[in-house]
Amino acid sequence: SVNNDRVRVDLPPSNSSYQSISSAILNGGCQVFETSSLTHVINYKVPSTYDGLNPSPQRLLANFAKKEQINHCNNTVGMLTAASMETFAHSSRSATGISIDVIVTAGLSNSRSAGADADFFMIREEYTTTDIDTFDERQKQQMMKPGTINTIIVVNAPLTQGAQVEAYAIAIEAKCNACVDHN
């Protein structure tokens, strides 16, 4: 389900475990989720002014999960975005008992594509909001601007490591193409 604050996808129990591939803050990377209970995917909207520090992204997602009545974050993949929830897309495909779900939100106000000039961002855990408030304008401009395409891929079948890499590569290629098409 989608509202102005979040995207939440509840994947039902399955005969086999779910594998997810994502750069999520909560349970990111390559994960395997047992399917004895629901597997949740959440993408929580933060204000474009969120500094990524206060509260920490992990605490923010844990508090949000509680608010959503998700009792255990072990079976939850969670991301943050400043993108409008109107950009949400969810696609499911299945064949021969294998299903793939892809969940995406996109904020292209700061889009990049492969080969574009790299940016330098000042992101350090020791910074607090007070520290950032004392930065001059040049330092503030070096801070990361919002602009993400959050993608979560969930598969209800075991994938080899090579297949996981291929799935993630395809997702990255799709992100790059979206940025090129947007410009």
Sequence and secondary structure as in RCSB ss.txt:
>XXXX:A:sequence
SVNNDRVRVDLPPSNSSYQSISSAILNGGCQVFETSSLTHVINYKVPSTYDGLNPSPQRLLANFAKKEQINHCNN
TVGMLTAASMETFAHSSRSATGISIDVIVTAGLSNSRSAGADADFFMIREEYTTTDIDTFDERQKQQMMKPGTIN
TIIVVNAPLTQGAQVEAYAIAIEAKCNACVDHN
>XXXX:A:secstr
 B SSEEEEEE   SS EEEEE  SBS EEEEE SSS EEEEEEE  TT  SSSS HHHHHHHHHHHTT   GGG
EEEEEE S GGG EEEEEEETTEEEEEEEEE  TT   TTS        TT  HHHHHT  HHHHHHS     EE
EEEEESS   HHHHHHHHHHHHHHHHHHHHHH 
